[in-house]
Amino acid sequence: MRLIPKRLAGCDAAGAGQGRFGRSVVAGGASGLWSGVLLLGLLLALQVHGQMGISVSTDRQKYLRYEPIRVRVLLRNYSGNTLVFGAGTSKEGYVDFTIDTDGGFDVAKLDRTANLTDSLILGAGETKELSLILNNLYDMQKEGVYTVSAQLGHRRLANDYVSQSCVIEVRDGLEVWSRSVGMPTASSASNISARKASLLLFHQDPGDMYCLKIEDEAMVYGVVRLGPRILGGTPDCDVDAVSNIHILFQSKSRLYSYCVYDCNGQLKQDRFYLSVGDQIPRLHRDPDIGRIMVIGGRVGVPGVDFEVTETQGQEVLHSQPSPVRAVGEGPVAVAGQEEGPVSPVLGPEGQGIEPGAASDSGKKKGWRRLRFWDRSGQ
């Protein structure tokens, strides 16, 4: 995945819906949210005009700025023939997007060479789904309302086809905590770069959501949805000796979520705690070595104290940073590449994480709905 540059230059605007092969464009298709909707529902909603059916949908309607915008494009072939879309620069067909905004500003295309139908073969009567992150391809970083439709064409077809549109809203969150975090280096002589970690409150239906954003002046390295805000609860945040970000917030009446992320938005640790009597879980820093741990309350046991009833999926924007270059600008280095491997020295229990706790490094973490069984006597 790509890092998201904050400033872009010289990129193409998204297409205006014209056919690439000099053909007229036929409207058709369906739109909507696909989160929690079976593929069968999309098939039933797919409208067909002529020889092709096409629809576009998103996993939600409202997104935090820089959050991945996941899109599904459903294609069905009614032409009676197998359509080969080509590979690499050999393009017999295409799938692209038309994006309009309420503010009237252009939506720049980040990668003019991207081939969404690379090696795609669509058999006669076959239905296939393309899944992608739309803001990896288009500059959708500005706040606003975006209207998105998908368009399909092929040299063998008499017309190009466009789906019905879906509406996407992109908004900023309200910052409730932030900290400048120094990046650990392999050499004591290396310059120390800094990133900003921010806890944001993002308004959405049915309630506000806590989110973590990690950025510097040029790039956004990660955006993570943590969980819903509980009225009256105040999140506890801190940064340990090796620049891991610790967040503890209330999930239910007596249940607290505790998570640790590194400076790239990678989940390092994920636990739940319960208050016991008047003992409320809170973060504690060891003043000698900078280790952070949770004190008060007790560890919650999944399946005993609570049940995870719904997982919203991977919400980290960039799990493996890779270079990205805006047109007209020089190359941007891979995050951390110029500094070499990082080797913090805090002993086998450490790297700033609570002693004895298993690391969840590399684990995919999205926010979860929890059913909590309140056993006040425990």
C-alpha positions as CSV (number, residue, x, y, z in Angstrom):
1,M,0.0,0.0,0.0
2,R,1.0,3.6,-0.5
3,L,1.8,6.4,1.8
4,I,-0.6,9.3,1.2
5,P,1.2,12.6,0.3
6,K,-0.6,15.7,1.6
7,R,0.2,17.9,-1.3
8,L,-0.1,16.7,-5.0
9,A,1.0,18.4,-8.2
10,G,0.4,17.9,-11.9
11,C,-2.0,15.0,-11.7
12,D,-4.8,14.3,-14.1
13,A,-8.4,15.1,-13.2
14,A,-10.8,12.1,-13.1
15,G,-12.5,11.3,-16.4
16,A,-15.8,13.0,-17.4
17,G,-17.5,9.8,-18.4
18,Q,-16.7,9.8,-22.2
19,G,-16.2,6.5,-23.9
20,R,-12.5,5.7,-24.6
21,F,-13.1,3.9,-27.9
22,G,-15.2,6.6,-29.5
23,R,-18.5,5.0,-28.5
24,S,-21.5,6.4,-26.7
25,V,-22.0,5.7,-23.0
26,V,-25.0,3.7,-21.8
27,A,-26.1,4.4,-18.2
28,G,-27.0,1.5,-16.0
29,G,-26.0,-0.3,-12.8
30,A,-26.8,0.1,-9.1
31,S,-25.1,1.7,-6.1
32,G,-25.1,1.5,-2.4
33,L,-23.3,0.2,0.7
34,W,-22.0,-3.3,0.8
35,S,-20.9,-3.6,4.4
36,G,-22.8,-6.6,5.8
37,V,-24.6,-7.2,2.4
38,L,-24.3,-10.6,0.7
39,L,-23.0,-10.7,-2.8
40,L,-26.4,-12.1,-3.8
41,G,-27.9,-8.7,-2.8
42,L,-25.6,-6.9,-5.2
43,L,-26.4,-9.4,-8.0
44,L,-30.1,-8.8,-7.6
45,A,-29.5,-5.0,-7.6
46,L,-27.4,-5.1,-10.7
47,Q,-29.2,-3.3,-13.6
48,V,-28.3,-4.4,-17.1
49,H,-28.5,-2.3,-20.3
50,G,-27.5,-4.1,-23.5
51,Q,-24.5,-6.4,-23.2
52,M,-22.9,-5.5,-19.9
53,G,-24.0,-4.9,-16.3
54,I,-21.9,-2.8,-13.9
55,S,-22.5,-1.5,-10.4
56,V,-20.3,0.3,-7.8
57,S,-20.6,0.3,-4.0
58,T,-18.6,1.3,-0.9
59,D,-18.2,-0.2,2.6
60,R,-19.6,2.9,4.3
61,Q,-21.0,6.3,3.4
62,K,-18.8,8.6,5.6
63,Y,-15.1,8.5,5.9
64,L,-12.4,10.2,8.0
65,R,-10.0,12.2,5.9
66,Y,-7.1,10.0,4.6
67,E,-9.0,6.9,5.7
68,P,-9.1,4.1,3.0
69,I,-12.2,4.3,0.8
70,R,-12.9,0.7,-0.2
71,V,-14.9,0.3,-3.4
72,R,-16.4,-2.8,-5.1
73,V,-17.2,-2.8,-8.8
74,L,-19.4,-5.7,-9.9
75,L,-19.2,-6.7,-13.6
76,R,-21.5,-9.1,-15.5
77,N,-21.0,-10.1,-19.1
78,Y,-24.2,-10.6,-21.2
79,S,-22.4,-10.2,-24.6
80,G,-22.4,-14.0,-25.3
81,N,-18.6,-13.8,-25.8
82,T,-15.5,-14.0,-23.6
83,L,-14.0,-10.6,-23.1
84,V,-10.2,-10.4,-22.6
85,F,-9.2,-7.0,-21.2
86,G,-5.4,-7.4,-21.7
87,A,-2.4,-7.2,-19.4
88,G,0.1,-4.4,-18.6
89,T,0.0,-1.7,-21.3
90,S,-2.0,-3.8,-23.7
91,K,-5.5,-2.7,-23.0
92,E,-8.4,-4.2,-24.9
93,G,-10.9,-2.9,-22.3
94,Y,-11.0,-0.7,-19.2
95,V,-12.7,0.1,-16.0
96,D,-12.4,3.6,-14.6
97,F,-14.2,6.1,-12.4
98,T,-16.0,9.4,-12.8
99,I,-15.9,11.5,-9.6
100,D,-17.8,14.7,-9.1
101,T,-17.7,16.9,-6.0
102,D,-20.1,19.3,-4.3
103,G,-17.4,22.0,-4.1
104,G,-16.7,21.9,-7.8
105,F,-13.0,21.1,-7.4
106,D,-11.1,18.6,-9.6
107,V,-10.3,15.1,-8.3
108,A,-6.8,14.4,-9.4
109,K,-5.8,11.0,-10.6
110,L,-2.7,9.8,-8.6
111,D,-1.6,7.0,-11.0
112,R,-2.2,7.6,-14.6
113,T,-0.8,4.2,-15.6
114,A,-3.0,2.1,-13.3
115,N,-4.7,-0.7,-15.1
116,L,-7.7,-1.9,-13.0
117,T,-8.5,-4.7,-15.4
118,D,-5.0,-6.1,-15.7
119,S,-5.2,-9.8,-16.8
120,L,-9.0,-9.7,-16.4
121,I,-10.9,-12.3,-18.5
122,L,-14.7,-12.1,-18.2
123,G,-16.4,-15.2,-19.6
124,A,-19.8,-15.2,-21.3
125,G,-22.5,-14.9,-18.6
126,E,-19.8,-14.5,-15.9
127,T,-19.9,-12.1,-13.0
128,K,-16.7,-10.8,-11.4
129,E,-16.0,-8.3,-8.6
130,L,-13.1,-5.8,-8.5
131,S,-12.1,-4.5,-5.1
132,L,-9.8,-1.6,-4.6
133,I,-9.0,1.5,-2.4
134,L,-10.3,4.4,-4.3
135,N,-8.1,7.1,-2.7
136,N,-5.0,5.1,-3.6
137,L,-6.0,6.0,-7.2
138,Y,-7.6,9.5,-6.8
139,D,-6.9,12.5,-4.7
140,M,-9.9,12.5,-2.3
141,Q,-8.1,14.2,0.6
142,K,-10.2,17.3,0.7
143,E,-13.3,17.5,2.8
144,G,-16.5,17.3,0.8
145,V,-19.2,15.1,-0.8
146,Y,-18.0,12.9,-3.7
147,T,-20.3,11.3,-6.3
148,V,-18.7,8.2,-7.7
149,S,-19.6,6.1,-10.7
150,A,-17.8,3.4,-12.5
151,Q,-17.4,3.1,-16.3
152,L,-16.6,0.1,-18.4
153,G,-15.6,-0.3,-22.1
154,H,-14.1,-2.8,-24.5
155,R,-13.0,-2.7,-28.1
156,R,-15.4,-5.5,-29.1
157,L,-18.5,-3.8,-27.6
158,A,-20.7,-1.2,-29.4
159,N,-21.1,1.0,-26.3
160,D,-19.3,1.8,-23.1
161,Y,-21.3,1.4,-19.9
162,V,-21.5,3.5,-16.7
163,S,-23.0,2.5,-13.4
164,Q,-25.4,4.5,-11.2
165,S,-23.5,6.6,-8.8
166,C,-22.9,6.3,-5.0
167,V,-22.3,9.2,-2.7
168,I,-19.3,9.4,-0.3
169,E,-18.7,12.0,2.4
170,V,-15.1,12.8,3.6
171,R,-14.7,14.8,6.8
172,D,-12.0,15.7,9.3
173,G,-12.1,14.6,12.9
174,L,-11.9,16.7,16.1
175,E,-8.5,16.4,17.8
176,V,-8.7,15.5,21.4
177,W,-5.1,14.6,22.1
178,S,-1.8,14.8,20.2
179,R,1.9,14.2,20.8
180,S,5.1,14.8,18.7
181,V,6.8,11.4,18.5
182,G,10.6,11.0,17.8
183,M,11.5,8.1,15.5
184,P,14.0,5.7,16.9
185,T,17.2,5.4,14.8
186,A,19.9,2.7,14.4
187,S,22.7,5.2,14.9
188,S,23.4,7.6,17.7
189,A,24.7,10.1,15.0
190,S,21.5,10.0,12.8
191,N,19.2,13.0,12.7
192,I,15.9,12.3,14.6
193,S,12.8,12.8,12.6
194,A,9.4,13.3,14.2
195,R,5.8,12.3,13.5
196,K,2.6,13.6,15.1
197,A,0.2,11.1,16.7
198,S,-3.3,12.4,17.1
199,L,-6.4,10.9,18.8
200,L,-9.5,12.2,16.8
201,L,-13.2,12.2,17.6
202,F,-15.0,11.4,14.3
203,H,-18.7,12.1,14.1
204,Q,-20.8,9.5,12.4
205,D,-24.2,7.7,12.8
206,P,-25.1,6.4,15.3
207,G,-22.4,7.9,17.4
208,D,-18.9,9.4,17.6
209,M,-15.8,7.2,17.0
210,Y,-12.3,7.4,18.4
211,C,-9.6,7.3,15.6
212,L,-5.8,7.4,15.6
213,K,-3.9,9.3,12.9
214,I,-0.1,9.3,12.4
215,E,1.5,11.9,10.2
216,D,4.3,14.4,9.5
217,E,4.4,17.5,7.4
218,A,4.4,15.6,4.1
219,M,2.8,12.2,4.7
220,V,0.0,10.4,6.5
221,Y,1.3,7.1,7.7
222,G,-1.8,5.6,9.2
223,V,-5.4,6.1,10.1
224,V,-7.1,3.7,12.4
225,R,-10.7,3.5,13.8
226,L,-10.4,2.4,17.4
227,G,-13.9,2.2,18.8
228,P,-17.0,4.2,19.7
229,R,-17.0,7.0,22.2
230,I,-18.8,6.5,25.5
231,L,-20.3,9.6,27.1
232,G,-18.5,10.6,30.2
233,G,-15.4,8.6,29.4
234,T,-12.0,10.3,29.0
235,P,-9.3,8.5,26.9
236,D,-5.9,8.0,28.4
237,C,-3.0,8.3,25.9
238,D,0.8,8.2,26.2
239,V,4.0,7.4,24.2
240,D,6.6,5.0,25.5
241,A,10.4,5.0,25.3
242,V,10.5,3.5,21.8
243,S,7.7,5.7,20.4
244,N,4.9,3.2,20.6
245,I,1.5,4.9,21.1
246,H,-0.6,3.6,24.0
247,I,-4.4,4.3,24.1
248,L,-6.9,3.3,26.8
249,F,-10.5,4.2,26.5
250,Q,-13.9,3.1,27.9
251,S,-15.9,0.8,25.6
252,K,-18.8,-0.1,27.8
253,S,-20.0,0.7,31.4
254,R,-17.1,-1.3,33.0
255,L,-15.1,-2.4,30.0
256,Y,-12.0,-0.6,28.7
257,S,-10.1,-1.1,25.4
258,Y,-6.3,-0.9,25.5
259,C,-4.3,-0.9,22.3
260,V,-0.7,-0.1,21.3
261,Y,0.4,1.1,17.9
262,D,3.8,1.9,16.4
263,C,4.6,5.0,14.4
264,N,3.5,3.3,11.1
265,G,0.0,2.5,12.5
266,Q,0.8,-1.1,13.0
267,L,-1.0,-2.8,15.9
268,K,1.4,-4.1,18.6
269,Q,-0.9,-5.1,21.4
270,D,-4.7,-5.3,21.9
271,R,-6.4,-6.1,25.2
272,F,-9.6,-5.4,27.2
273,Y,-9.7,-4.5,30.9
274,L,-12.6,-4.3,33.4
275,S,-13.0,-2.0,36.4
276,V,-13.2,-3.8,39.7
277,G,-15.1,-1.8,42.4
278,D,-13.6,1.7,42.4
279,Q,-10.4,0.5,40.7
280,I,-10.5,1.9,37.2
281,P,-7.9,0.8,34.6
282,R,-5.4,3.6,33.8
283,L,-2.0,4.0,32.1
284,H,1.1,4.1,34.3
285,R,4.6,5.1,33.1
286,D,7.7,3.6,34.6
287,P,9.9,6.8,35.1
288,D,13.2,4.9,34.9
289,I,12.8,3.1,31.5
290,G,9.7,4.7,30.0
291,R,7.7,1.5,29.9
292,I,3.9,2.0,30.0
293,M,1.5,-0.5,31.5
294,V,-2.1,-0.7,32.6
295,I,-2.8,-0.6,36.4
296,G,-6.1,-1.0,38.2
297,G,-9.0,-3.3,37.3
298,R,-8.3,-6.6,35.7
299,V,-7.8,-8.2,32.3
300,G,-11.1,-9.0,30.5
301,V,-11.6,-12.5,29.2
302,P,-13.3,-12.9,25.8
303,G,-16.2,-15.2,25.9
304,V,-16.5,-14.9,29.7
305,D,-16.7,-11.1,30.3
306,F,-17.7,-10.0,26.9
307,E,-18.3,-11.2,23.3
308,V,-17.1,-9.7,20.1
309,T,-20.3,-9.6,17.9
310,E,-19.0,-7.8,14.9
311,T,-15.7,-7.0,13.3
312,Q,-15.4,-4.1,10.9
313,G,-12.2,-5.3,9.3
314,Q,-8.8,-3.8,8.6
315,E,-8.8,-0.1,9.1
316,V,-5.1,0.7,8.9
317,L,-4.3,2.8,5.9
318,H,-0.8,1.7,5.3
319,S,0.5,-1.6,6.6
320,Q,3.6,-1.9,4.4
321,P,4.7,1.6,3.3
322,S,6.0,1.9,-0.2
323,P,7.4,4.8,-2.3
324,V,5.1,7.2,-3.9
325,R,5.9,10.1,-6.2
326,A,3.7,13.0,-7.2
327,V,4.2,14.0,-10.8
328,G,6.8,16.7,-11.1
329,E,8.4,15.9,-7.7
330,G,11.4,13.8,-6.7
331,P,11.1,10.3,-5.2
332,V,9.9,9.9,-1.7
333,A,11.9,7.4,0.4
334,V,10.2,4.4,2.0
335,A,9.4,5.3,5.6
336,G,12.4,4.3,7.8
337,Q,14.5,3.1,4.8
338,E,17.2,5.7,5.2
339,E,17.7,4.9,8.8
340,G,18.2,1.1,8.6
341,P,16.7,-1.4,11.0
342,V,15.6,-0.2,14.4
343,S,17.0,-2.1,17.4
344,P,15.5,-0.7,20.6
345,V,17.2,-2.0,23.7
346,L,14.8,-2.6,26.5
347,G,15.1,-6.3,27.2
348,P,12.9,-9.2,26.1
349,E,9.8,-8.0,27.9
350,G,9.9,-4.6,26.6
351,Q,10.0,-2.3,23.6
352,G,7.7,-0.3,25.8
353,I,4.9,-2.9,26.0
354,E,3.5,-4.2,29.2
355,P,5.6,-7.0,30.8
356,G,4.3,-10.5,30.1
357,A,1.8,-9.4,27.5
358,A,1.8,-11.2,24.1
359,S,2.6,-8.9,21.2
360,D,-0.1,-8.6,18.5
361,S,2.4,-7.2,15.9
362,G,1.1,-7.5,12.4
363,K,-2.4,-8.4,13.6
364,K,-5.2,-6.8,11.6
365,K,-7.3,-4.6,13.9
366,G,-10.6,-2.9,13.2
367,W,-13.1,-1.6,15.7
368,R,-15.4,-4.2,17.1
369,R,-18.9,-4.2,18.5
370,L,-18.9,-5.8,22.0
371,R,-21.6,-7.5,24.0
372,F,-20.7,-7.0,27.7
373,W,-22.0,-9.1,30.5
374,D,-21.9,-7.0,33.6
375,R,-20.9,-9.2,36.5
376,S,-20.6,-6.5,39.2
377,G,-19.8,-9.0,41.9
378,Q,-16.5,-10.1,40.2
